[in-house]
Every structure is written in C-alpha cells, then in structure tokens.
Amino acid sequence: MAENLDRLNQNLARIEDLSKRLVAALGARKPGDTGLTGPGQDLYLKAGMAMWQDMLTNPAKMMEQQVQYWGQALSHYVEVQKELAQGHLALEGDDDLPDDKRFSNPLWRTHPYFNYIKRQYMVSAEAMKKAVDELEGLTPRDKKRVEFFANQIIDLFSPTNYLATNPDALEKAVATEGESLVKGLENLVHDMEARQGEILPTLADPTAFVVGENLATAKGSVVFRNAMMELIQYAPTTETVHQTPLLIFPPWINKYYILDLKPQNSLIQWIVDQGYTLFVVSWKNPDASYADTGFETYIEDGYLKAIDTVCEITGEKQINAVGYCVAGTTLALTLALKAKRGQARVKSATFFTTLTDFVEQGEFTPFLDDDFVDAIERQVDAAGYLDSYYMSKTFSYLRAKDLVYAPAVRSYMMGEPPPAFDLLFWNGDSTNLPGKMTVQYLRGLCQQNGFAGDGFDLMGERLHVSDVKVPVCAIACETDHIAAWKDSFRGVVQMGSKDKTFILSESGHIAGIVNPPSKKKYGHWRGPEPVGTPAAWKEVASFHDGSWWPHWDEWLSKRSGKMVPARDPGSADFPVLAAAPGTYVGEIIAG
C-alpha cells in the first residue's frame, strides 16, 4: 500500500507540473487565420439554404430521415434494456455492422455500455452521411466539400477518441495505476510545446533515425550547390553504365530521401545497381528570404541548372529526367518551356504520380476554394513562406482516422511513445514552401488549370501541357489520394509526345512508387498508349504481379544509349563538395 501511495503522489506531482506546462503551451499559441482551420461561412450558408429548401419542397423526405434515425436509435436502446433486464450482460449481434479497426477490442461487442455507445455512434454517423448524401441544391463541388467536412465531424466524435468511452485506454489506465495517463499527458504537452500550442500528434519517434546514418545511406557526393538545391551524384556499383545519365527531381514538399529510406527499399540504390549514372536533386528548405521565389526560380536555378550541370559533368548532350509529384508537374512545365525555346537536352521524361491537368482535384477539393486559398495567401504574405506545419496538417486530415486520431489515442490516452517507423519519420520531415510559388501553384494551376487550359504564363512564354514532346513514361497509383490516377492519366493523354507509356501501380502515393521487386507486394497494370478515358484504358490493360520497376528499367534502358565505363562522382570543374546526403537535407527552419 505504501508503495502504491508513493507512486500515486509521484504521479500527482508530475500531473501538476505537466498542467503548468500545458497552460504555458496554450498561452504560446498564436492567433491563427480562421480560413486555415475550416471552410468559409459561405459553405455553411449554402448547406443551410439547401437543407431549408429541402424542408420546404420535400418535407416528407426529411421527416423520413428523422423517423428512420430515431427508430434505429430507440430500437437499439429498447433492445439493450431488454437484455439487461433478463440479466444478459454480454451482448452479441454486431455481425451487421461494418468492420472498423477502431472497435477491435472485444468489449465493444460484449460489454453493454461500450456496445451501446458504439452502435449509437454508428447509427448517428450513418444518419449524418445519408442526410448529406441526399442533400439537393448544391453544386457537385460544394457537395463534395460538405461531405468532406461532415466526415471530419463524424471522425472527430468517434467514441474511441474520448477516455470515458475507450475501453483500451481505460483498461491500460487501470493496469498501470494511471501511469499511462500521466505519460499521455507528457506526450500531449511535448507536442504542444514543439508546435507553439498547436495539437498535431507526432507520428514517429524523432530520435530513432538519423539521415545519413540509418536513412539515406546510398553512397554518393554533392557535386553542385546553389541557393535552390544540392545536386547529388551517386557512386556506381557496376563496371559499366548506360551512356545517358538519369536525373531525378523529387518534390520539395518533403525531402528527397523517400527514395532512399533504407537499402532494401531504396529506389536510388536499385537504379544505380541497374547500371545508371544517377543524379538526384536535394532542395533547399526555404525561409522568409525566399518569399519572391516562384516557379521561375525553381526552373531556372533548379531544373535548367541541374540539367546543364549533369551534362557538363558527364560530357553528354542529353539526359533522362524523372519528376515526382509537384516536381513532376514542374518538370512538365520545364519541358514545355524548352520546347518553346527549341532546346532538347532532355531525351525522355518519367513522371511519378504527377498532375498536369487540374480540372478535378480529387480529395484536395475541400482545400482549393477561395476561402482556404485566400487564407493561405494571407499567411504567405505575412510570413514570406508557407510553414511546413500547414501542409502536414492538411495531408494528415485527408486521412484523419489514421494520421490524426489513431496516433492521438495511442500517444495521449494510452501513453505510448511514437513508433520507430521510417516512413512516418520522413512524413514528418516536411519543408516550407516559398510564398510566390505557393500562390502560383494554387491559383494558376489548381484553381485556374492554366497548364491544361488556356495556358500558363511563365518566363515570357505561354506554356501548355501539349508542348511536352519528349518520350514519356508515367506511373500513377491506384489508391493515390494526393494525385488521383485518373487525373494523372488525363494529363498524360493531352501531352504532345508521340511516344507515351502509362503504368498503374497498386497502392497509394508512396507505397505504389516505393515498391521494390524483392517485396513482391503490389502489382501493376500495363496497357496500350494512354488515349481516351482512364476506365477504357484500364479495361484493356493487363495486370502483372510485382513491382513496375523492372518494366520501367526496360523502357528506360532503350532510351539510355550504349554501355560506357562507370563514372565516379564529380569532375575537374565540379569537385565533390560533401558526401551524400549533403547539407540541405538536414536543415530545419524555425517557424
């Protein structure tokens, strides 16, 4: 007893100290722009007016919805009362409910309290989804936004998100005599202190990985550096290499080493092992001094400079290029610009999960109306850049159950430390976006669809996706929620290339790309030239087990020339500046 009492007193003292720190963290929270935390008032007004119109024109429908909801809720309540009156404390009958890993604890099925809470939540959630689904009088775009934010509310109010209605958290609190709750409070305070009062759970143990030691370990050297990027050339592992070098442009929303997490799933290492002279750009993490940096600077000092440098180092007249996500979009802009100028230093282009036609934005639609974009513009006008926190938060809430609430429950209610997970570590290692480039992307590409529409004015030229003329291989991912494959397909169809290949990988934005052959995990579709509609293409495409990497190697090798002696990093004019992964990848800009 004395030992338990001492432990209780120690926990109470820790709680008192943590409570003071929590109040201080809350006090450090800066007033934010409401446009960054939810939809504008116009969407509430539109939804309210649509519902009011529904009530006036079709009152029977709304009455039916209400009667159905209350009927289900009351029927379950009566059922529970009947079972309890008969002394049946263990309740069954959940077979008709959809599987949901949030409710995996057996108590959700067998305990009357938790079973009742779960069923009532699911009845309410289904009623809300049905009401929104049947709401008339909204444009398809507004309907999609209402559905998204309604689902955010449904996810928020899951009983698993609250201590009193989470059996896992309660069981652990009892088993640890409250220690798990104290540790959970410590985790919460730590996250709030790290983010100046904002709450976003840490997804991975920040101490488990060191870039250059157990991540991004492929051997290479920085052979060029300017204010926009470091250019890394990787050391050869074969005696001969393809004559035409390969240059990868990763996205600058996160850091490049997603392609080199660890040796067994490193696309960078695999490419080198196939006999290519590989260069990869590592982008600078911008601060306020980059406020006026736009696509022009990324193209001039990033893309064009990197292409020229690779040609000078290797002595070749042409290179093959790869662009991933937003870097693929910018590669397409660069190729269109070079075509306008009559330049031909790029022999072929590969696009990983790239959008060039933004007529539809998939799951990003809720964040691309003026209410949100106006708030982003105000933010970058004030700070000079878009802090990485806002992008991390946006991406997380696209998958709120998995990337917000589940980690929050594990960390804040169960008191568990973040896992040592390399992919989630990389996901949290995001970067800022320059102010000008952010607005150009959101306004000119996402909202106005200039590149696939009337043209995107840049660097004295009006660029169009049809200006992309080089041989193209595009890889999209079936369940990609960032660059939906059908939207990616539509852009490739409009490119002016006579030689076009399209590959559809299983899985999502990251796992579909970082899919080494050794895993034998996700398959892919290959088909005829991408024309017509995505559905028609997929219908005639053939499915192949395993990674698309070997097929891409076949495609790329045919466009990479003869075999020549392997090249060591750098040259007389471009000496080695540092070992890979370089210096830019480790920079953290304090917000």
BASEDO-506391 format. One line per field, with one value per residue (C-alpha): residue number from 1; x, y, z. Coordinates in steps of 0.001 Angstrom, whole numbers, plus 500000, padded with zeros to 6 digits. Example, Ala and Ser with C-alpha at 12.3 -4.5 7.8 and 13.67 -1.06 7.14 Angstrom:
% BASEDO-506391
num = c(1;2)
X = c(512300;513670)
Y = c(495500;498940)
Z = c(507800;507140)
END
This chain:
% BASEDO-506391
num = c(1;2;3;4;5;6;7;8;9;10;11;12;13;14;15;16;17;18;19;20;21;22;23;24;25;26;27;28;29;30;31;32;33;34;35;36;37;38;39;40;41;42;43;44;45;46;47;48;49;50;51;52;53;54;55;56;57;58;59;60;61;62;63;64;65;66;67;68;69;70;71;72;73;74;75;76;77;78;79;80;81;82;83;84;85;86;87;88;89;90;91;92;93;94;95;96;97;98;99;100;101;102;103;104;105;106;107;108;109;110;111;112;113;114;115;116;117;118;119;120;121;122;123;124;125;126;127;128;129;130;131;132;133;134;135;136;137;138;139;140;141;142;143;144;145;146;147;148;149;150;151;152;153;154;155;156;157;158;159;160;161;162;163;164;165;166;167;168;169;170;171;172;173;174;175;176;177;178;179;180;181;182;183;184;185;186;187;188;189;190;191;192;193;194;195;196;197;198;199;200;201;202;203;204;205;206;207;208;209;210;211;212;213;214;215;216;217;218;219;220;221;222;223;224;225;226;227;228;229;230;231;232;233;234;235;236;237;238;239;240;241;242;243;244;245;246;247;248;249;250;251;252;253;254;255;256;257;258;259;260;261;262;263;264;265;266;267;268;269;270;271;272;273;274;275;276;277;278;279;280;281;282;283;284;285;286;287;288;289;290;291;292;293;294;295;296;297;298;299;300;301;302;303;304;305;306;307;308;309;310;311;312;313;314;315;316;317;318;319;320;321;322;323;324;325;326;327;328;329;330;331;332;333;334;335;336;337;338;339;340;341;342;343;344;345;346;347;348;349;350;351;352;353;354;355;356;357;358;359;360;361;362;363;364;365;366;367;368;369;370;371;372;373;374;375;376;377;378;379;380;381;382;383;384;385;386;387;388;389;390;391;392;393;394;395;396;397;398;399;400;401;402;403;404;405;406;407;408;409;410;411;412;413;414;415;416;417;418;419;420;421;422;423;424;425;426;427;428;429;430;431;432;433;434;435;436;437;438;439;440;441;442;443;444;445;446;447;448;449;450;451;452;453;454;455;456;457;458;459;460;461;462;463;464;465;466;467;468;469;470;471;472;473;474;475;476;477;478;479;480;481;482;483;484;485;486;487;488;489;490;491;492;493;494;495;496;497;498;499;500;501;502;503;504;505;506;507;508;509;510;511;512;513;514;515;516;517;518;519;520;521;522;523;524;525;526;527;528;529;530;531;532;533;534;535;536;537;538;539;540;541;542;543;544;545;546;547;548;549;550;551;552;553;554;555;556;557;558;559;560;561;562;563;564;565;566;567;568;569;570;571;572;573;574;575;576;577;578;579;580;581;582;583;584;585;586;587;588;589;590;591)
X = c(500000;502770;504458;501202;500633;504120;503524;500199;501824;504606;502050;500054;503212;504014;500460;500737;503997;502638;499466;501540;503477;500212;498822;502068;501950;498362;499380;502095;499570;499430;496055;495567;493686;490258;490399;493100;491035;487745;485504;484294;480891;479584;479724;477722;475227;474934;474467;471913;469966;469976;468619;465996;464946;464692;462421;460111;459913;460083;459236;458394;461997;463395;460680;461537;465227;464431;461972;464438;467238;465213;463636;467032;468379;465342;465119;468675;468015;464980;466963;469717;467207;465520;468783;469891;466513;466996;470457;472318;475383;477172;475577;476080;474647;477270;477543;475515;477956;480839;484332;486208;489619;488880;486440;488633;488534;486131;484398;482814;480835;480395;480028;476565;477882;480505;478293;475530;477900;479364;476016;474586;477662;477353;473626;474266;477179;475139;472240;474536;476140;472728;471407;474399;474275;470627;471044;469983;470579;474379;476899;478961;481982;480115;478537;481978;483190;480138;480677;484339;483717;480758;483085;485590;482893;481938;485567;486074;483170;484140;483852;487385;488673;487499;488805;485423;484325;487574;487923;491554;492598;490574;491964;495516;494928;493742;496566;499224;497556;497184;500773;499590;497514;500462;502671;499894;499771;503541;503238;500489;502467;505591;503702;502064;505358;507018;504239;503646;500322;499008;497981;499143;500403;503982;503777;507246;509998;512217;515236;515109;516550;519433;519523;522832;523284;520267;518297;519550;522669;523273;526868;527219;528533;527232;528799;526985;525243;523362;520646;517923;519400;522259;522965;523961;525763;525691;528701;528490;528149;528692;531761;529786;526802;524325;525707;522758;522669;519481;518381;515604;513686;511888;509089;510117;507137;509110;512747;514234;515180;511748;513553;516364;514840;516854;518856;516170;513561;515787;514814;518010;520199;518232;518650;522404;522602;520917;523836;522766;524728;522240;521888;519249;518300;518061;516059;516749;514253;513101;512685;511287;514116;512592;509292;509691;510819;508384;508280;510605;513400;512771;513027;515961;518147;516852;515785;517735;520858;520758;520257;523159;525404;524731;525561;528799;529919;529235;530129;526760;524447;521229;519871;516797;514694;512275;509812;507826;504501;504798;508342;506805;504389;507316;509318;506427;506481;510249;509883;507184;509478;512432;510229;509184;512840;513931;516137;516473;518694;516061;515879;512915;510803;509320;506545;505784;502225;502116;499200;499272;495519;493807;490230;489468;491433;490090;490303;492043;488847;487870;491140;491149;488236;488820;488133;491126;493377;492720;493851;496995;497745;497344;499661;502451;502096;502727;505459;507040;506538;504003;505147;505508;503030;500111;500967;501492;498157;496355;497789;497051;493395;492900;493389;492295;491399;494863;497074;495407;493015;494612;498084;496497;494735;497917;500014;497711;495361;497448;500686;502652;505716;505611;506786;510208;508759;510985;508151;506329;509625;510101;506465;507104;510320;508445;509637;508325;507035;508070;505296;505226;505461;502640;500266;501276;500551;497219;495873;497398;497454;494964;492205;492604;494021;496199;498644;495924;493550;494310;497997;500237;502277;505834;509239;507952;506155;502622;503068;500618;500757;500594;504030;505596;507024;509684;509057;507080;506561;504019;503470;500301;498958;495534;494588;496573;494640;497053;497378;494430;495452;492564;493522;497160;496082;494052;497108;499311;496705;496998;500788;502143;504538;504307;505847;503784;503649;501335;501717;499193;500615;498594;498555;498997;501129;504202;503834;502894;506165;508497;507672;510868;510742;512122;508942;506656;503861;501995;501272;500626;498698;500310;498369;498307;499167;497180;494273;490571;489275;491046;488317;488633;492414;492284;489708;492163;495327;496944;497701;501175;502252;505061;506801;506748;510442;511833;509420;510416;514076;513350;511680;514441;517379;516168;516456;519762;522330;525201;527191;530265;532806;531309;531662;532858;531082;532202;534722;537597;535150;532704;534680;532987;531589;530280;529250;525630;523055;524516;523737;520367;518516;519259;518108;515204;513731;512205;508730)
Y = c(500000;502422;501748;502404;505588;506856;506097;507944;511002;510988;510876;513689;515809;515072;515970;519294;520137;518988;521023;524170;523409;522723;526110;527769;525958;527037;530593;530486;529643;532391;533581;531838;532677;531037;530354;527762;525820;525297;526284;529822;530979;530813;526994;526867;529251;527207;523974;525573;527076;523745;521970;524659;524389;520621;521086;523418;521457;517903;517801;514096;513217;514986;513519;510052;510609;511708;508887;506314;507673;507879;504497;502813;504609;503811;500220;499600;501293;499065;496006;496825;497423;494096;492170;493817;493138;489449;489534;489209;491363;490041;491388;489929;490787;493080;490980;493508;496343;497243;496210;499070;498532;501303;498896;495788;495449;492567;494823;496746;493555;492011;494861;496504;500025;500007;498061;500617;503571;502046;501214;504643;506273;504189;504884;508622;508547;506729;509158;512144;510618;509836;513335;514911;512410;513185;516950;518695;522192;522211;522221;518997;520886;522292;518885;517299;519889;519414;515644;516051;518309;516177;513167;515195;515756;512070;511011;513576;512279;508619;507242;505850;509446;510004;508411;507633;505703;503982;500553;500136;503354;502599;499073;500345;503115;500537;498107;500820;502534;505714;505779;505579;508734;510622;509538;510520;513977;514206;513327;515910;518655;517778;518041;521323;522844;521783;523397;526590;525449;523626;519989;517528;514164;513159;510177;508693;508625;511580;510039;506685;507865;509993;510946;509745;507086;504762;506610;507908;505749;505202;506229;509462;513016;516555;517850;521184;523602;526862;528720;526366;522897;520494;518080;514590;512151;508542;506250;503463;499825;498356;498433;499893;502244;503473;506385;508706;509866;509929;512935;512737;515786;514888;517061;519908;519465;516704;515716;513565;510554;508910;507338;506126;505212;502051;499778;497117;499555;502263;503182;505234;502243;499970;502386;502600;498802;498567;500444;504091;507227;508725;512317;513465;516992;517797;521017;523913;524326;527931;530612;534146;535276;533073;534970;536008;532573;531197;528529;530718;530318;526618;526087;528440;527707;524202;522285;524002;524398;520765;519512;521614;520554;516851;517255;519092;516550;513536;515130;514076;516253;514795;513343;511373;513036;511937;514167;513086;514739;518570;518143;516165;518998;521409;519034;519149;522966;522875;520553;522803;525806;524029;523029;526662;527681;524899;523203;519422;518408;516048;512750;511253;512052;509824;511146;509644;510401;513701;516014;518348;518704;520122;520290;517916;517869;514718;514717;518107;519811;520971;522909;524598;527011;530707;530574;528314;529658;533252;532304;530646;533803;535954;533603;533693;537464;537848;535216;535041;531277;528588;526892;523120;522714;523708;521208;518455;519242;519280;515935;514421;515441;513853;510602;511814;508416;507011;510098;512219;510380;506927;508380;510801;507962;505873;508808;510885;508255;505083;506885;505059;506619;507238;504197;503955;503960;505290;506240;508245;509846;511039;512154;514434;515810;518241;521559;525072;526391;529800;532392;533201;529590;528565;531155;530359;526697;527169;529963;529355;525564;524169;526777;528101;524896;527080;524406;522190;525073;528372;528197;529022;532201;531715;533169;535055;532056;530682;527025;524199;520515;519723;521361;518306;516421;514036;510294;509914;507168;507988;505941;506563;504766;503195;504467;507722;510363;513178;512735;510573;508202;509118;512783;511911;509818;512703;514970;512378;511955;515672;515685;516197;513227;510598;508007;507614;504796;504625;502293;501989;500627;499180;501076;504791;507879;506497;502711;502452;504150;502804;499212;497161;493907;491980;492592;491025;493043;495321;494574;496934;497388;497944;498665;500381;504019;506247;507601;508029;507566;506033;503394;502319;502089;500004;497663;496554;496863;493681;493124;491988;490722;492540;495867;498041;498900;496174;497133;500780;499721;498006;501174;503461;501352;501529;505316;505432;504597;502137;500963;503007;502815;503746;507360;508449;511462;514926;516231;518700;521596;520154;518767;516876;519334;516895;513296;512357;513084;516601;519565;520881;517708;518318;521935;522794;526279;527529;528955)
Z = c(500000;500887;497581;495700;497685;496846;493200;493303;494931;492345;489522;491077;491298;487672;486660;488496;486707;483343;483854;484328;481153;479312;480310;479204;475856;475326;476159;473499;470801;468214;466943;463610;460459;460723;456988;457667;460199;458392;455487;454963;456134;452560;452618;455862;454290;451102;453036;455348;452465;450621;453698;454242;450603;451024;454029;452110;448874;450203;453916;453714;452882;455919;458122;456813;457600;461144;461796;460467;462646;465836;465105;464874;467935;470091;468860;469954;473287;473925;472859;475351;478171;477438;477504;480737;482356;481602;483144;479846;480293;477210;474039;470590;467211;465679;462550;460601;461391;459059;460135;461789;463364;465874;467544;467689;471484;472383;474918;472054;471365;474785;477252;477279;477886;475143;472757;473199;472708;469536;467952;468731;467183;464027;463734;464106;461656;459048;459509;459008;455897;454423;455122;453378;450503;449824;450154;446955;445623;445883;443062;442809;444146;447160;447775;447875;450384;452623;452529;453472;456454;457592;457627;459647;462285;462243;462725;465486;467567;467423;470988;470654;470771;474362;477537;479109;476023;475055;476705;475565;477304;480441;480703;480382;482913;485437;484641;485049;488023;485994;484732;481093;481540;483000;480121;477725;479248;478876;475187;474695;476408;474422;471108;472077;473223;469967;467908;469908;471331;468253;468565;465932;467192;466490;464143;464556;467147;466170;467898;466089;462795;461605;457934;456529;459224;459102;456403;453031;453101;449368;448568;446660;446693;446413;443178;442889;445227;444777;446693;445432;445562;446082;443244;444395;442096;443291;443223;440641;441697;438218;435991;433068;432959;430402;428448;429098;432743;434790;436862;439480;440693;443958;445359;447653;449980;451734;451456;448721;450816;450470;447505;449776;453130;453630;451303;450884;449544;448083;444528;444331;445172;442830;439903;440498;440674;437249;435712;435511;436323;438747;439932;442459;443487;447204;447548;449894;452748;452181;454823;454657;452381;449640;449615;445961;444780;442230;439568;437514;440059;440579;436829;436143;439165;439810;436730;433975;436095;437209;433636;432336;435224;434686;431001;431821;434421;432204;428858;427429;425352;426771;429992;431023;433714;436429;438294;441369;442329;442224;440879;438012;437322;437248;435040;432558;432704;432116;429121;427657;428128;426500;423567;423104;423129;420793;423395;423504;426408;427855;425984;427868;430919;433601;435812;439227;440450;438584;437859;434859;434345;437438;436188;439081;442334;443944;447722;447751;446530;450069;450331;446934;447143;447729;451473;452078;449313;450402;453900;452520;450538;453654;455523;452927;452516;456247;456699;453241;453096;453936;457120;456786;459663;457447;454728;457306;458896;455535;454436;457848;457831;454429;456378;459798;461266;460547;460774;463480;465780;465958;466771;469255;471057;471244;472399;474621;476105;476029;476893;474206;472574;468814;466830;465195;461678;458889;456517;459189;460237;456643;456517;459481;457979;455763;454357;453893;450576;449183;449171;445470;444308;446677;445233;441641;442224;443992;441788;438371;438289;440824;440552;437006;435458;433249;432077;430585;429850;428154;429016;431965;431522;432731;431875;428842;427353;427469;428320;427677;428542;424828;424476;426183;423183;424545;425085;428309;430875;433590;436730;438715;441795;442099;445574;445471;447438;446516;442736;441699;438904;436619;436826;436145;433145;431729;431736;430005;427268;426477;426220;422716;422877;420160;422494;425668;428206;431204;434197;437011;440268;443090;446415;447100;446597;448385;448626;444950;443953;446643;445711;445304;443321;446305;448308;445688;447264;444872;441232;438333;435101;431720;428604;425246;424656;427030;424995;425669;429185;432199;432559;428920;429205;432376;430863;428149;430276;431578;435258;436283;439688;441449;441091;437983;438474;436127;433350;433699;433551;430199;428928;430221;429071;425460;425701;427582;424906;424926;427953;428882;431743;435114;436213;439632;441183;440156;437647;437451;437098;439630;442570;445387;447949;450556;450996;450369;451685;451763;453972;452751;453736;457409;457583;459856;459596;462835;462287)
END
